[in-house]
């Protein structure tokens, strides 16, 4: 299975969407929405903002390694 490195993050506060490149071997715990300036954090039980608010889960989860934290 090929790992996808781009995901579209949707801010739950304002609905702004942005396509971002994900780190290949790490999780991203915080994301600053450039529209409303809110700092996004992973939802409970998610390892990163891409797993919580992205269209694609982070690369470690995609590859079956699991959560980075």
C-alpha positions as a Markdown table, in Angstrom:
| # | Residue | x | y | z |
|---|---|---|---|---|
| 1 | Unk | 0.0 | 0.0 | 0.0 |
| 2 | Unk | 1.3 | 3.4 | -1.0 |
| 3 | Unk | 1.5 | 6.0 | 1.8 |
| 4 | Unk | -0.2 | 9.3 | 0.9 |
| 5 | Unk | 1.7 | 12.4 | 2.2 |
| 6 | Unk | -0.9 | 15.1 | 1.5 |
| 7 | Unk | -4.0 | 15.6 | 3.5 |
| 8 | Unk | -6.6 | 18.4 | 3.5 |
| 9 | Unk | -7.1 | 19.7 | 7.1 |
| 10 | Unk | -10.5 | 21.2 | 7.9 |
| 11 | Unk | -10.7 | 23.6 | 10.8 |
| 12 | Unk | -13.6 | 22.6 | 13.1 |
| 13 | Unk | -14.0 | 26.2 | 14.3 |
| 14 | Unk | -14.3 | 28.1 | 11.0 |
| 15 | Unk | -14.4 | 25.4 | 8.3 |
| 16 | Unk | -11.3 | 26.7 | 6.5 |
| 17 | Unk | -9.5 | 24.0 | 4.5 |
| 18 | Unk | -5.9 | 23.7 | 3.6 |
| 19 | Unk | -3.9 | 20.9 | 1.8 |
| 20 | Unk | -0.8 | 20.2 | 3.8 |
| 21 | Unk | 2.2 | 17.8 | 3.4 |
| 22 | Unk | 2.5 | 15.5 | 6.3 |
| 23 | Unk | 5.7 | 14.5 | 7.9 |
| 24 | Unk | 6.6 | 11.0 | 6.6 |
| 25 | Unk | 7.8 | 9.5 | 9.9 |
| 26 | Unk | 6.2 | 11.6 | 12.6 |
| 27 | Unk | 2.9 | 12.9 | 13.9 |
| 28 | Unk | 1.9 | 16.6 | 14.0 |
| 29 | Unk | 0.4 | 17.4 | 17.3 |
| 30 | Unk | -0.6 | 21.1 | 16.7 |
| 31 | Unk | -1.8 | 23.0 | 13.6 |
| 32 | Unk | -2.5 | 26.8 | 13.4 |
| 33 | Unk | -5.5 | 27.6 | 11.3 |
| 34 | Unk | -4.4 | 30.5 | 9.1 |
| 35 | Unk | -8.0 | 31.7 | 8.8 |
| 36 | Unk | -9.2 | 32.0 | 12.4 |
| 37 | Unk | -5.8 | 31.6 | 14.2 |
| 38 | Unk | -7.1 | 28.8 | 16.5 |
| 39 | Unk | -4.6 | 26.1 | 17.4 |
| 40 | Unk | -5.9 | 22.6 | 16.5 |
| 41 | Unk | -5.0 | 19.7 | 18.7 |
| 42 | Unk | -5.8 | 16.0 | 18.1 |
| 43 | Unk | -9.1 | 14.7 | 19.4 |
| 44 | Unk | -9.0 | 12.3 | 22.2 |
| 45 | Unk | -7.7 | 8.9 | 21.0 |
| 46 | Unk | -6.2 | 10.4 | 17.8 |
| 47 | Unk | -2.5 | 10.7 | 17.5 |
| 48 | Unk | -2.3 | 13.9 | 15.5 |
| 49 | Unk | -4.2 | 16.7 | 13.8 |
| 50 | Unk | -4.3 | 14.8 | 10.4 |
| 51 | Unk | -6.0 | 11.8 | 12.0 |
| 52 | Unk | -8.5 | 14.2 | 13.7 |
| 53 | Unk | -9.2 | 16.8 | 11.0 |
| 54 | Unk | -7.5 | 15.6 | 7.8 |
| 55 | Unk | -8.9 | 13.7 | 4.8 |
| 56 | Unk | -6.0 | 11.2 | 5.1 |
| 57 | Unk | -4.6 | 9.7 | 8.3 |
| 58 | Unk | -0.9 | 10.3 | 9.1 |
| 59 | Unk | 1.7 | 8.2 | 7.4 |
| 60 | Unk | 2.5 | 6.0 | 10.5 |
| 61 | Unk | -1.1 | 5.1 | 10.9 |
| 62 | Unk | -1.5 | 4.5 | 7.1 |
| 63 | Unk | 1.5 | 2.1 | 7.1 |
| 64 | Unk | 0.2 | 0.2 | 10.1 |
| 65 | Unk | 2.9 | 1.3 | 12.5 |
| 66 | Unk | 0.3 | 3.1 | 14.6 |
| 67 | Unk | 0.4 | 6.2 | 16.6 |
| 68 | Unk | 3.6 | 8.1 | 17.1 |
| 69 | Unk | 3.1 | 9.2 | 20.7 |
